[in-house]
Amino acid sequence: RVPNVGAANTAGSTLVDAIPAGTTYRAGTTTLNGATVPDLPGGVMPFTQPQLINSPGAPPGQIVAGAAAVVQFQVTVGPNVTSEIINIASADEDGPLGPLPPREARTFNPVVNLAASKTDTLVFDTAPPGGSPGDTLEYTIAIVNRGSGAASDVRFTDGIPANTAYVPN
């Protein structure tokens, strides 16, 4: 979202927004004020290069005083991302040739990265040694969030292994 909080309309406004590290752009998902913006050749997000932006109904490059240009796109988070995703965009209200410097905006998105492990221990061994009928096994299941964001509505299901029965404490 690039707002114009000034008293005059902007002219030549541009936006550059690199795809955040650890993510992959989902081709065809970029919009400006709800209207689709065509990808660059090869399915590249169009705002990875300076592009004119505008508020709704204004000509390209113009953000009306009190209005905003809204750019949205989607990315897929990579499988090994465990820290927050940082997106850095740069808006230049008078374009690259104007006297005003670009303004940088950052967003931080926490990541949830759940991992589960399961171990078993033979706690009561009848004859013969090792796993055999009548033995008692204890399973320990650990679920860890290795990400930077809180996990919510997490559900875990683990079926009772074949040839065993659940024994309540």
DSSP file with accessible surface (Angstrom, degrees, kcal/mol):
  #  RESIDUE AA STRUCTURE BP1 BP2  ACC     N-H-->O    O-->H-N    N-H-->O    O-->H-N    TCO  KAPPA ALPHA  PHI   PSI    X-CA   Y-CA   Z-CA
    1    1 A R              0   0  198      0, 0.0    69,-0.2     0, 0.0    67,-0.0   0.000 360.0 360.0 360.0 123.7    0.0    0.0    0.0
    2    2 A V  E     -A   69   0A  16     67,-3.3    67,-2.2    52,-0.1     2,-0.2  -0.890 360.0-166.5-118.5  98.7    1.5    3.3   -1.1
    3    3 A P  E     -A   68   0A  43      0, 0.0     2,-0.7     0, 0.0    65,-0.3  -0.515  19.0-142.3 -86.3 153.1   -0.5    6.2    0.3
    4    4 A N        +     0   0   14     63,-2.9    62,-2.3    60,-0.3    63,-0.2  -0.928  24.6 170.9-109.6 103.0   -0.3    9.9   -0.7
    5    5 A V        +     0   0  136     -2,-0.7    -1,-0.1    60,-0.2    60,-0.1   0.382  48.1  98.3 -93.6   4.1   -0.7   11.8    2.6
    6    6 A G  S    S-     0   0   41      2,-0.2    60,-0.3     1,-0.1    -2,-0.1  -0.157  83.3-114.3 -83.5-177.7    0.2   15.1    0.9
    7    7 A A  S    S+     0   0  106     58,-0.1     2,-0.3     2,-0.1    58,-0.1   0.543  93.6  57.8 -95.0  -9.0   -2.1   17.9   -0.4
    8    8 A A  S    S-     0   0   69     56,-0.1    -2,-0.2     1,-0.0    58,-0.2  -0.863  88.9-101.6-122.3 157.3   -1.2   17.4   -4.0
    9    9 A N        -     0   0   82     -2,-0.3    55,-0.2    56,-0.1     2,-0.2  -0.405  38.5-121.9 -69.6 151.0   -1.3   14.6   -6.5
   10   10 A T        -     0   0   13     53,-2.1     2,-0.4    -2,-0.1    84,-0.1  -0.488  20.0-153.1 -86.7 165.5    1.9   12.8   -7.3
   11   11 A A  S    S+     0   0   74     82,-0.6    51,-0.2    51,-0.2    50,-0.1  -0.993  72.1   8.9-141.1 130.7    3.4   12.4  -10.8
   12   12 A G  S    S+     0   0   30     -2,-0.4    50,-0.2    48,-0.3    82,-0.1   0.688  78.5 176.1  79.2  19.5    5.6    9.7  -12.0
   13   13 A S        -     0   0    1     48,-2.9    40,-2.3    80,-0.3     2,-0.3  -0.348   4.3-177.9 -64.0 133.1    5.2    7.5   -8.9
   14   14 A T  E     -BC  52  92B  15     78,-2.2    78,-2.6    38,-0.3     2,-0.4  -0.881  15.7-153.3-129.4 162.8    6.9    4.1   -9.2
   15   15 A L  E     -BC  51  91B   9     36,-1.9    36,-1.6    -2,-0.3     2,-0.4  -0.997   6.0-173.2-136.7 139.3    7.3    1.0   -7.1
   16   16 A V  E     + C   0  90B  47     74,-2.2    74,-3.2    -2,-0.4     2,-0.3  -1.000  10.6 171.9-128.5 131.5   10.1   -1.7   -6.9
   17   17 A D  E     - C   0  89B  11     30,-3.6    72,-0.2    -2,-0.4     2,-0.1  -0.877  18.1-151.6-146.0 106.0    9.6   -4.8   -4.8
   18   18 A A        -     0   0   61     70,-0.9    70,-0.3    -2,-0.3     3,-0.1  -0.434  33.9 -99.9 -72.9 151.7   12.0   -7.7   -4.9
   19   19 A I        -     0   0   49     -2,-0.1    -1,-0.1     1,-0.1     3,-0.1  -0.562  49.3-105.4 -70.8 130.4   10.6  -11.2   -4.1
   20   20 A P    >   -     0   0   12      0, 0.0     3,-1.4     0, 0.0    67,-0.1  -0.238  38.5 -96.2 -60.5 145.8   11.5  -12.0   -0.4
   21   21 A A  T 3  S+     0   0   91     65,-0.4    65,-0.2     1,-0.2     3,-0.1  -0.288 110.0  28.3 -57.9 142.0   14.4  -14.4    0.3
   22   22 A G  T 3  S+     0   0   41      1,-0.3    56,-3.2    -3,-0.1     2,-0.3   0.534 107.1  92.2  83.5   5.0   13.2  -18.0    0.9
   23   23 A T  E <   -E   77   0C  17     -3,-1.4     2,-0.4    54,-0.2    -1,-0.3  -0.870  62.1-142.5-128.3 163.9   10.0  -17.5   -1.3
   24   24 A T  E     -E   76   0C  96     52,-2.1    52,-2.8    -2,-0.3     2,-0.1  -0.996  27.7-115.3-127.6 131.0    9.1  -18.1   -4.9
   25   25 A Y  E     -E   75   0C  29     -2,-0.4     2,-0.9    50,-0.2    50,-0.2  -0.391  20.5-133.7 -64.5 136.4    6.7  -15.8   -6.8
   26   26 A R    >   -     0   0  121     48,-2.6     3,-1.2    -2,-0.1    48,-0.4  -0.849  32.1-123.3 -92.9 105.6    3.4  -17.3   -7.9
   27   27 A A  T 3  S+     0   0   65     -2,-0.9    17,-0.1     1,-0.2    18,-0.0  -0.123  87.8  20.5 -52.9 141.6    3.1  -16.3  -11.5
   28   28 A G  T 3  S+     0   0   50      9,-0.1    -1,-0.2    16,-0.1    16,-0.0   0.591  91.9 106.0  79.5  14.1    0.0  -14.3  -12.5
   29   29 A T    <   +     0   0   27     -3,-1.2     2,-0.3    45,-0.2    -2,-0.1   0.437  44.0 113.2-106.4   2.0   -0.9  -13.1   -9.0
   30   30 A T        +     0   0    0      7,-0.3     7,-2.7    43,-0.1     2,-0.3  -0.584  38.7 175.0 -82.7 133.9    0.1   -9.5   -9.2
   31   31 A T  E     -FG  36  72D  26     41,-2.7    41,-2.1    -2,-0.3     2,-0.5  -0.958  24.1-153.8-132.1 153.5   -2.6   -6.8   -9.0
   32   32 A L  E >  S-FG  35  71D  22      3,-2.6     3,-2.0    -2,-0.3    39,-0.2  -0.989  90.0 -18.6-123.1 114.3   -2.6   -3.0   -8.8
   33   33 A N  T 3  S-     0   0   44     37,-3.6    38,-0.1    -2,-0.5     3,-0.1   0.846 130.3 -52.3  55.9  35.2   -5.8   -1.7   -7.1
   34   34 A G  T 3  S+     0   0   62     36,-0.4     2,-0.4     1,-0.3    -1,-0.3   0.323 114.5 115.5  88.1  -9.2   -7.4   -5.1   -7.8
   35   35 A A  E <  S-F   32   0D  60     -3,-2.0    -3,-2.6     1,-0.1    -1,-0.3  -0.796  73.5-106.2 -96.9 136.9   -6.6   -5.1  -11.5
   36   36 A T  E     -F   31   0D 108     -2,-0.4    -5,-0.3    -5,-0.2    -7,-0.1  -0.306  27.0-154.2 -61.1 135.4   -4.3   -7.8  -12.9
   37   37 A V        -     0   0   25     -7,-2.7    -7,-0.3    -9,-0.0    -9,-0.1  -0.970  25.2-116.6-110.3 124.1   -0.8   -6.6  -13.8
   38   38 A P        -     0   0  105      0, 0.0     2,-0.0     0, 0.0    -7,-0.0  -0.290  29.4-115.7 -62.0 142.2    0.9   -8.8  -16.5
   39   39 A D        -     0   0   43      1,-0.1     6,-0.2     6,-0.1     3,-0.1  -0.315  29.6-105.8 -67.9 158.8    4.0  -10.6  -15.5
   40   40 A L  B >>  -H   44   0E  36      4,-2.9     4,-1.2     1,-0.2     3,-1.2  -0.385  62.5 -63.1 -73.9 164.1    7.4   -9.9  -17.1
   41   41 A P  T 34 S+     0   0  125      0, 0.0     3,-0.3     0, 0.0    -1,-0.2  -0.184 127.4  30.1 -51.0 140.4    8.6  -12.5  -19.6
   42   42 A G  T 34 S-     0   0   83      1,-0.2    -2,-0.1    -3,-0.1   -15,-0.1   0.602 131.6 -72.9  84.8  12.1    9.3  -15.8  -17.9
   43   43 A G  T <4 S+     0   0   31     -3,-1.2     2,-0.3     1,-0.2    -1,-0.2   0.802  82.9 161.3  73.4  28.5    6.6  -15.4  -15.2
   44   44 A V  B  <  -H   40   0E  62     -4,-1.2    -4,-2.9    -3,-0.3    -1,-0.2  -0.652  50.0-102.2 -86.0 137.7    8.6  -12.7  -13.3
   45   45 A M    >   -     0   0    2     -2,-0.3     3,-1.6    -6,-0.2     4,-0.2  -0.361  30.5-134.9 -59.0 127.9    6.8  -10.5  -10.9
   46   46 A P  G >  S+     0   0    2      0, 0.0     3,-1.1     0, 0.0    -1,-0.1   0.794  97.6  59.2 -62.5 -28.9    6.4   -7.1  -12.7
   47   47 A F  G 3  S+     0   0    3      1,-0.3   -30,-3.6   -30,-0.1     4,-0.1   0.333  74.7  91.8 -89.1  12.5    7.4   -4.9   -9.8
   48   48 A T  G <  S+     0   0   46     -3,-1.6    -1,-0.3   -32,-0.2   -30,-0.1   0.647  95.9  44.7 -72.5 -11.9   10.9   -6.5   -9.5
   49   49 A Q  S <  S-     0   0  108     -3,-1.1   -34,-0.2    -4,-0.2   -32,-0.1  -0.921 117.6 -79.6-122.7 151.9   11.7   -3.6  -11.9
   50   50 A P        +     0   0   79      0, 0.0     2,-0.4     0, 0.0   -34,-0.2  -0.290  57.0 177.3 -56.1 128.2   10.4    0.0  -11.4
   51   51 A Q  E     -B   15   0B  60    -36,-1.6   -36,-1.9    -4,-0.1     2,-0.1  -0.989  33.4-104.9-132.3 144.8    6.8    0.3  -12.6
   52   52 A L  E     -B   14   0B  87     -2,-0.4     2,-0.3   -38,-0.2   -38,-0.3  -0.403  38.4-167.4 -65.4 141.6    4.4    3.2  -12.6
   53   53 A I        +     0   0    1    -40,-2.3     8,-0.8    -2,-0.1     2,-0.3  -0.894   7.1 179.9-126.7 160.2    1.7    3.0   -9.9
   54   54 A N        -     0   0   26     -2,-0.3    16,-0.3     7,-0.2     9,-0.3  -0.984  31.1-104.6-153.7 160.1   -1.5    4.9   -9.4
   55   55 A S    >   -     0   0    1      7,-1.9     3,-2.1    -2,-0.3    14,-0.2  -0.441  66.6 -66.7 -79.5 162.8   -4.5    5.3   -7.2
   56   56 A P  T 3  S+     0   0   90      0, 0.0    -1,-0.2     0, 0.0     8,-0.1  -0.257 122.5   6.9 -54.5 130.7   -7.8    3.8   -8.5
   57   57 A G  T 3  S+     0   0   89      1,-0.3    -2,-0.0    -3,-0.1     0, 0.0   0.313 103.7 114.7  82.0  -8.4   -9.1    5.8  -11.4
   58   58 A A  S <  S-     0   0   12     -3,-2.1    -1,-0.3     4,-0.2     3,-0.1  -0.566  73.9 -98.7 -91.7 157.3   -5.9    8.0  -11.7
   59   59 A P    >   -     0   0   72      0, 0.0     3,-2.2     0, 0.0    -4,-0.2  -0.314  58.6 -71.5 -68.8 160.0   -3.6    7.8  -14.7
   60   60 A P  T 3  S+     0   0   95      0, 0.0   -48,-0.3     0, 0.0    -6,-0.2  -0.231 122.8  21.3 -52.4 134.2   -0.4    5.7  -14.5
   61   61 A G  T 3  S+     0   0    2     -8,-0.8   -48,-2.9     1,-0.2     2,-0.5   0.286 100.8 108.2  90.9  -8.8    2.2    7.4  -12.1
   62   62 A Q    <   -     0   0   55     -3,-2.2    -7,-1.9   -51,-0.2     2,-0.6  -0.888  42.9-174.8-110.8 126.8   -0.4    9.5  -10.3
   63   63 A I        -     0   0    4     -2,-0.5   -53,-2.1    -9,-0.3     3,-0.1  -0.978  29.9-129.4-114.1 115.8   -1.6    8.9   -6.7
   64   64 A V    >   -     0   0   53     -2,-0.6     3,-2.6   -55,-0.2   -60,-0.3  -0.347  35.5 -89.0 -64.8 143.8   -4.3   11.3   -5.9
   65   65 A A  T 3  S+     0   0   33      1,-0.3   -60,-0.2   -58,-0.1    -1,-0.1  -0.274 116.3  14.6 -53.9 130.2   -3.9   13.3   -2.6
   66   66 A G  T 3  S+     0   0   73    -62,-2.3    -1,-0.3   -60,-0.3     2,-0.2   0.394 113.2  95.3  83.3  -2.7   -5.5   11.3    0.2
   67   67 A A    <   -     0   0   29     -3,-2.6   -63,-2.9   -63,-0.2     2,-0.3  -0.464  59.4-143.8-109.2-176.5   -5.6    8.1   -1.9
   68   68 A A  E     -A    3   0A  10    -65,-0.3     2,-0.4    -2,-0.2    -4,-0.1  -0.987  12.9-129.1-147.7 153.8   -3.3    5.1   -2.2
   69   69 A A  E     -A    2   0A   0    -67,-2.2   -67,-3.3    -2,-0.3     2,-0.5  -0.902  26.8-156.5 -98.9 134.3   -2.0    2.6   -4.8
   70   70 A V        -     0   0   46     -2,-0.4   -37,-3.6   -16,-0.3     2,-0.5  -0.957  10.7-175.8-120.4 115.4   -2.3   -1.0   -3.6
   71   71 A V  E     +G   32   0D  22     -2,-0.5     2,-0.3   -39,-0.2   -39,-0.2  -0.926   7.1 177.8-109.1 132.3   -0.1   -3.6   -5.1
   72   72 A Q  E     +G   31   0D 123    -41,-2.1   -41,-2.7    -2,-0.5     2,-0.3  -0.983   6.9 160.2-133.8 145.5   -0.5   -7.3   -4.1
   73   73 A F        -     0   0   40     -2,-0.3     2,-0.4   -43,-0.2   -43,-0.1  -0.965  28.8-122.8-154.4 164.8    1.2  -10.5   -5.2
   74   74 A Q        -     0   0   96    -48,-0.4   -48,-2.6    -2,-0.3     2,-0.3  -0.879  20.6-175.1-116.4 146.5    1.5  -14.0   -3.8
   75   75 A V  E     -E   25   0C  46     -2,-0.4     2,-0.5   -50,-0.2   -50,-0.2  -0.924  22.8-128.4-130.9 158.5    4.6  -16.1   -3.0
   76   76 A T  E     -E   24   0C  76    -52,-2.8   -52,-2.1    -2,-0.3     2,-0.3  -0.939  27.8-125.6-106.2 130.2    5.2  -19.7   -1.9
   77   77 A V  E     -E   23   0C  68     -2,-0.5   -54,-0.2   -54,-0.2   -55,-0.1  -0.583  28.6-117.1 -77.0 132.9    7.3  -20.1    1.2
   78   78 A G    >   -     0   0   21    -56,-3.2     3,-1.2    -2,-0.3    -1,-0.1  -0.226  21.9-112.5 -67.1 159.1   10.2  -22.5    0.7
   79   79 A P  T 3  S+     0   0  115      0, 0.0    -1,-0.1     0, 0.0    -2,-0.1   0.734 111.6  47.8 -69.3 -22.2   10.5  -25.7    2.7
   80   80 A N  T 3  S+     0   0  145    -58,-0.1     2,-0.5     2,-0.0    -2,-0.1   0.239  77.2 122.5-105.6  15.0   13.5  -24.7    4.8
   81   81 A V    <   +     0   0   21     -3,-1.2     4,-0.1   -59,-0.2    -4,-0.0  -0.669  20.4 155.5 -80.5 122.0   12.4  -21.3    5.9
   82   82 A T        +     0   0   63     -2,-0.5    29,-0.2     2,-0.1    66,-0.2   0.496  53.6  64.1-122.3 -13.5   12.4  -21.0    9.7
   83   83 A S  S    S-     0   0   76     64,-0.2    65,-0.1     1,-0.2    66,-0.1  -0.542  98.4 -71.1-104.4 178.4   12.9  -17.3   10.3
   84   84 A E        -     0   0   85     -2,-0.2     2,-0.5    26,-0.1    -1,-0.2  -0.267  45.0-120.2 -69.0 154.6   10.5  -14.5    9.5
   85   85 A I  E     - D   0 109B  15     24,-3.2    24,-2.6    -4,-0.1     2,-0.5  -0.849  25.3-157.9 -96.3 127.4   10.1  -13.4    5.9
   86   86 A I  E     - D   0 108B  67     -2,-0.5     2,-0.5    22,-0.2   -65,-0.4  -0.934   5.2-166.8-112.0 122.0   11.1   -9.8    5.2
   87   87 A N  E     - D   0 107B  27     20,-2.3    20,-2.2    -2,-0.5     2,-0.5  -0.943   4.0-167.8-108.5 126.9    9.6   -8.0    2.2
   88   88 A I  E     + D   0 106B  62     -2,-0.5   -70,-0.9   -70,-0.3     2,-0.3  -0.965   7.7 178.4-119.3 120.2   11.3   -4.7    1.3
   89   89 A A  E     -CD  17 105B  17     16,-2.8    16,-2.9    -2,-0.5     2,-0.5  -0.882  15.6-150.1-116.7 153.4    9.6   -2.4   -1.3
   90   90 A S  E     -CD  16 104B  40    -74,-3.2   -74,-2.2    -2,-0.3     2,-0.4  -0.981   9.5-167.5-128.2 119.5   10.7    1.0   -2.5
   91   91 A A  E     -CD  15 103B  11     12,-2.9    12,-3.4    -2,-0.5     2,-0.6  -0.902   4.5-165.1-107.4 134.6    8.2    3.6   -3.6
   92   92 A D  E >   -C   14   0B  15    -78,-2.6   -78,-2.2    -2,-0.4     3,-1.3  -0.932   3.4-164.2-120.3 103.8    9.4    6.8   -5.5
   93   93 A E  T 3  S+     0   0   68     -2,-0.6   -82,-0.6     8,-0.3   -80,-0.3   0.746  90.6  31.5 -66.3 -23.2    6.6    9.3   -5.4
   94   94 A D  T 3  S-     0   0   35      1,-0.3     4,-0.3     6,-0.2    -1,-0.3   0.179 115.7-111.8-118.3  18.5    8.1   11.5   -8.2
   95   95 A G    X   -     0   0    3     -3,-1.3     3,-1.3     1,-0.2    -1,-0.3   0.055  44.9 -59.5  77.7 171.9    9.8    8.7  -10.2
   96   96 A P  T 3  S+     0   0   97      0, 0.0    -1,-0.2     0, 0.0   -83,-0.0   0.722 134.1  49.1 -66.0 -20.4   13.5    7.9  -10.7
   97   97 A L  T 3  S+     0   0  177     -3,-0.3    -2,-0.2   -85,-0.1   -85,-0.0   0.522  91.7  99.6 -95.9  -5.3   14.2   11.3  -12.3
   98   98 A G  S <  S-     0   0   24     -3,-1.3    -4,-0.1    -4,-0.3    -3,-0.1  -0.323  80.7-118.1 -79.1 165.9   12.5   13.4   -9.7
   99   99 A P  S    S+     0   0  126      0, 0.0    -1,-0.1     0, 0.0    -4,-0.0   0.705  86.8  90.9 -78.6 -17.9   14.4   15.2   -6.8
  100  100 A L  S    S-     0   0   79     -5,-0.1    -6,-0.2     1,-0.1    -2,-0.1  -0.585  78.3-123.1 -82.7 138.1   12.6   13.3   -4.0
  101  101 A P        -     0   0   96      0, 0.0    -8,-0.3     0, 0.0    -1,-0.1  -0.405  32.2 -97.6 -75.8 154.0   14.4   10.1   -2.7
  102  102 A P        -     0   0   71      0, 0.0     2,-0.4     0, 0.0   -10,-0.3  -0.307  33.7-132.0 -64.5 154.2   12.5    6.8   -2.7
  103  103 A R  E     -D   91   0B 116    -12,-3.4   -12,-2.9     2,-0.0     2,-0.4  -0.929  15.4-141.0-110.4 135.1   10.9    5.6    0.5
  104  104 A E  E     -D   90   0B 116     -2,-0.4     2,-0.4   -14,-0.2   -14,-0.2  -0.752  14.6-169.6 -97.4 140.4   11.4    2.1    1.7
  105  105 A A  E     -D   89   0B  62    -16,-2.9   -16,-2.8    -2,-0.4     2,-0.4  -0.991   3.9-165.1-128.2 138.2    8.7    0.0    3.4
  106  106 A R  E     -D   88   0B 127     -2,-0.4     2,-0.4   -18,-0.2   -18,-0.2  -0.960   5.1-167.8-123.9 141.7    9.3   -3.3    5.1
  107  107 A T  E     -D   87   0B  70    -20,-2.2   -20,-2.3    -2,-0.4     2,-0.5  -0.960   9.1-152.6-123.9 146.8    6.9   -6.0    6.2
  108  108 A F  E     -D   86   0B 103     -2,-0.4   -22,-0.2   -22,-0.2   -24,-0.0  -0.981   9.6-173.5-122.3 124.7    7.7   -8.9    8.5
  109  109 A N  E     -D   85   0B  82    -24,-2.6   -24,-3.2    -2,-0.5    39,-0.1  -0.964  18.9-137.5-121.0 115.6    5.9  -12.2    8.3
  110  110 A P        -     0   0   82      0, 0.0     2,-0.4     0, 0.0   -26,-0.1  -0.310  17.9-139.3 -68.1 155.8    6.6  -14.9   10.9
  111  111 A V        -     0   0   12    -29,-0.2    38,-2.8     2,-0.0    37,-0.8  -0.942   3.3-147.9-120.1 137.7    6.9  -18.5    9.7
  112  112 A V        +     0   0   69     -2,-0.4     2,-0.4    35,-0.2    38,-0.1  -0.912  18.6 176.4-101.8 128.3    5.6  -21.7   11.3
  113  113 A N        -     0   0   42     -2,-0.5    33,-3.1    36,-0.2     2,-0.3  -0.803   9.8-170.3-135.4  91.9    7.8  -24.7   10.8
  114  114 A L  E     -I  145   0F  73     -2,-0.4     2,-0.3    31,-0.2    31,-0.2  -0.628   6.0-179.0 -89.0 141.6    6.5  -27.8   12.6
  115  115 A A  E     -I  144   0F  26     29,-2.4    29,-2.9    -2,-0.3     2,-0.4  -0.995   7.4-160.8-136.3 142.3    8.5  -31.0   13.0
  116  116 A A  E     -I  143   0F  66     -2,-0.3     2,-0.3    27,-0.2    27,-0.2  -0.950   6.9-176.6-124.3 144.5    7.4  -34.2   14.7
  117  117 A S  E     -I  142   0F  70     25,-2.3    25,-2.4    -2,-0.4     2,-0.4  -0.976   5.9-162.5-136.3 154.2    9.5  -37.1   16.0
  118  118 A K  E     +I  141   0F  85     -2,-0.3     2,-0.3    23,-0.2    23,-0.2  -0.997   8.9 177.1-140.3 129.9    8.5  -40.4   17.6
  119  119 A T  E     -I  140   0F  79     21,-2.4    21,-2.7    -2,-0.4     2,-0.4  -0.917  13.6-149.2-126.9 157.3   10.6  -42.8   19.6
  120  120 A D  E     -I  139   0F 101     -2,-0.3     2,-0.4    19,-0.2    19,-0.2  -0.954   6.7-166.1-127.6 149.4    9.7  -46.1   21.4
  121  121 A T  E     -I  138   0F  70     17,-2.2    17,-3.0    -2,-0.4     2,-0.9  -0.999  24.0-129.3-132.8 135.0   11.2  -47.7   24.5
  122  122 A L  E     +I  137   0F  63     -2,-0.4    15,-0.2    15,-0.2     3,-0.2  -0.755  34.6 169.2 -82.5 107.3   10.7  -51.2   25.7
  123  123 A V  E     +     0   0F  77     13,-2.3     2,-0.4    -2,-0.9    14,-0.2   0.668  67.5  28.4 -98.4 -20.0    9.7  -50.6   29.4
  124  124 A F  E    S-I  136   0F 119     12,-1.6    12,-2.4     2,-0.0     2,-0.6  -0.929  71.5-166.9-143.6 117.0    8.6  -54.1   30.3
  125  125 A D        -     0   0   73     -2,-0.4     2,-0.1    10,-0.2     6,-0.1  -0.915   2.9-172.4-112.0 116.5   10.1  -57.1   28.6
  126  126 A T        -     0   0   42     -2,-0.6     4,-0.1     6,-0.2     9,-0.1  -0.430  48.6 -39.7 -88.9 177.0    8.6  -60.6   28.9
  127  127 A A  S    S+     0   0   89     -2,-0.1    -1,-0.1     2,-0.1     8,-0.1  -0.526 114.1  46.5 -77.7 150.5   10.5  -63.6   27.6
  128  128 A P  S    S-     0   0   83      0, 0.0    -2,-0.2     0, 0.0     0, 0.0   0.706  97.8-105.8 -75.0 169.1   12.0  -63.8   25.0
  129  129 A P  S    S+     0   0  119      0, 0.0     2,-0.1     0, 0.0    -2,-0.1  -0.215  85.7  31.1 -59.8 148.1   14.2  -60.7   25.0
  130  130 A G  S    S-     0   0   35     -4,-0.1     2,-0.3     2,-0.1    -4,-0.2  -0.367 115.4 -19.3  93.7-178.6   13.2  -58.0   22.5
  131  131 A G  S    S+     0   0   75     -2,-0.1    -6,-0.1    -6,-0.1     3,-0.0  -0.457  80.0 142.2 -66.2 119.2    9.7  -57.1   21.3
  132  132 A S    >   -     0   0   24     -2,-0.3     3,-2.1    -6,-0.0    -6,-0.2  -0.963  58.0 -60.5-151.2 165.8    7.3  -60.0   21.9
  133  133 A P  T 3  S+     0   0  122      0, 0.0     3,-0.1     0, 0.0    -7,-0.1  -0.209 121.0  24.6 -52.9 135.9    3.7  -60.6   23.0
  134  134 A G  T 3  S+     0   0   60      1,-0.3    -3,-0.0    -9,-0.1    -7,-0.0   0.232  90.0 128.7  94.3 -14.7    3.0  -59.2   26.5
  135  135 A D    <   -     0   0   28     -3,-2.1     2,-0.5   -10,-0.1    -1,-0.3  -0.347  55.0-131.1 -69.5 156.5    5.8  -56.6   26.4
  136  136 A T  E     -I  124   0F  63    -12,-2.4   -13,-2.3    -3,-0.1   -12,-1.6  -0.964  21.2-168.4-112.5 124.8    5.0  -53.0   27.2
  137  137 A L  E     -I  122   0F  68     -2,-0.5     2,-0.5   -15,-0.2   -15,-0.2  -0.871   7.7-153.3-108.9 142.9    6.3  -50.3   24.8
  138  138 A E  E     -I  121   0F 108    -17,-3.0   -17,-2.2    -2,-0.4     2,-0.4  -0.980   8.8-156.5-117.0 127.6    6.3  -46.6   25.6
  139  139 A Y  E     -I  120   0F  79     -2,-0.5     2,-0.5   -19,-0.2   -19,-0.2  -0.850   2.5-162.0-103.3 137.2    6.1  -44.1   22.7
  140  140 A T  E     -I  119   0F  71    -21,-2.7   -21,-2.4    -2,-0.4     2,-0.5  -0.985   7.0-170.5-118.4 123.7    7.3  -40.5   23.1
  141  141 A I  E     -I  118   0F  63     -2,-0.5     2,-0.4   -23,-0.2   -23,-0.2  -0.965   0.9-170.7-116.7 127.8    6.1  -38.0   20.5
  142  142 A A  E     -I  117   0F  41    -25,-2.4   -25,-2.3    -2,-0.5     2,-0.5  -0.973   5.8-168.2-120.6 132.8    7.6  -34.6   20.3
  143  143 A I  E     -I  116   0F  77     -2,-0.4     2,-0.4   -27,-0.2   -27,-0.2  -0.989  13.4-175.8-119.8 124.3    6.2  -31.7   18.2
  144  144 A V  E     -I  115   0F  67    -29,-2.9   -29,-2.4    -2,-0.5     2,-0.8  -0.955  23.3-144.8-124.9 139.5    8.5  -28.7   17.8
  145  145 A N  E     +I  114   0F  56     -2,-0.4   -31,-0.2   -31,-0.2    -2,-0.0  -0.896  18.9 176.4-100.8 107.0    7.9  -25.3   16.1
  146  146 A R        +     0   0  159    -33,-3.1   -32,-0.1    -2,-0.8    -1,-0.1   0.331  52.5  93.5 -91.5   6.5   11.3  -24.4   14.6
  147  147 A G  S    S-     0   0   20    -34,-0.3   -35,-0.2     2,-0.2   -64,-0.2  -0.256  83.5-116.0 -91.0-177.2    9.8  -21.2   13.0
  148  148 A S  S    S+     0   0   61    -37,-0.8     2,-0.3   -66,-0.2   -36,-0.2   0.497  89.0  73.2 -98.0  -6.6    9.5  -17.7   14.2
  149  149 A G  S    S-     0   0   10    -38,-2.8   -36,-0.2   -67,-0.1     2,-0.2  -0.752  86.6-102.2-111.7 156.9    5.7  -17.5   14.4
  150  150 A A        -     0   0   96     -2,-0.3     2,-0.4   -38,-0.1    -2,-0.1  -0.527  32.5-135.5 -73.7 139.0    3.2  -19.0   16.8
  151  151 A A        -     0   0   38     -2,-0.2     2,-0.3    -4,-0.1     3,-0.2  -0.790  25.1-175.1 -94.5 138.8    1.4  -22.1   15.5
  152  152 A S        +     0   0  100     -2,-0.4     3,-0.1     1,-0.2     0, 0.0  -0.940  59.5  18.7-133.2 157.4   -2.4  -22.3   16.1
  153  153 A D  S    S+     0   0  135     -2,-0.3     2,-0.4     1,-0.2    -1,-0.2   0.844  78.1 171.9  54.2  36.1   -5.0  -24.9   15.6
  154  154 A V        -     0   0   71     -3,-0.2     2,-0.4     2,-0.0    -1,-0.2  -0.618  11.4-169.6 -77.4 132.4   -2.3  -27.6   15.4
  155  155 A R        -     0   0  205     -2,-0.4     2,-0.4    -3,-0.1    -3,-0.0  -0.982   4.7-167.1-124.3 138.1   -3.8  -31.1   15.3
  156  156 A F        -     0   0   92     -2,-0.4     2,-0.4     2,-0.0   -13,-0.0  -0.986   3.5-174.7-127.7 134.6   -1.8  -34.3   15.6
  157  157 A T        +     0   0  132     -2,-0.4     2,-0.4     2,-0.0    -2,-0.0  -0.993   5.8 173.8-128.7 133.3   -2.9  -37.8   14.9
  158  158 A D        -     0   0   68     -2,-0.4    -2,-0.0     3,-0.0     2,-0.0  -0.928  22.1-141.7-140.8 113.8   -1.0  -41.0   15.5
  159  159 A G        -     0   0   54     -2,-0.4     3,-0.0     1,-0.1    -2,-0.0  -0.312  29.3 -99.4 -72.6 155.6   -2.6  -44.3   15.0
  160  160 A I        -     0   0   97      1,-0.1    -1,-0.1     4,-0.1     4,-0.1  -0.635  48.7-111.0 -72.7 126.4   -2.0  -47.3   17.3
  161  161 A P    >   -     0   0   42      0, 0.0     3,-1.2     0, 0.0    -1,-0.1  -0.202  39.4 -89.0 -59.8 151.2    0.6  -49.5   15.6
  162  162 A A  T 3  S+     0   0   85      1,-0.2     3,-0.1    -3,-0.0    -3,-0.0  -0.226 111.4  21.8 -57.0 145.8   -0.5  -52.9   14.2
  163  163 A N  T 3  S+     0   0  176      1,-0.2     2,-0.3    -3,-0.1    -1,-0.2   0.689 109.0  94.5  66.6  21.0   -0.2  -55.9   16.7
  164  164 A T    <   -     0   0   59     -3,-1.2     2,-0.3    -4,-0.1    -1,-0.2  -0.894  58.9-148.6-132.4 166.3   -0.3  -53.5   19.7
  165  165 A A        -     0   0   82     -2,-0.3     2,-0.3    -3,-0.1    -3,-0.0  -0.992  26.0-109.0-134.9 144.4   -3.1  -52.2   22.0
  166  166 A Y        -     0   0  169     -2,-0.3    -6,-0.0    -6,-0.0    -2,-0.0  -0.546  28.7-164.0 -72.0 132.7   -3.3  -48.9   23.8
  167  167 A V        -     0   0  107     -2,-0.3    -1,-0.0     0, 0.0    -2,-0.0  -0.957  13.5-141.2-119.5 110.7   -2.9  -49.2   27.6
  168  168 A P              0   0   89      0, 0.0     0, 0.0     0, 0.0     0, 0.0  -0.336 360.0 360.0 -69.0 153.1   -4.1  -46.1   29.5
  169  169 A N              0   0  209     -2,-0.0     0, 0.0     0, 0.0     0, 0.0  -0.321 360.0 360.0 -66.2 360.0   -2.1  -45.0   32.5
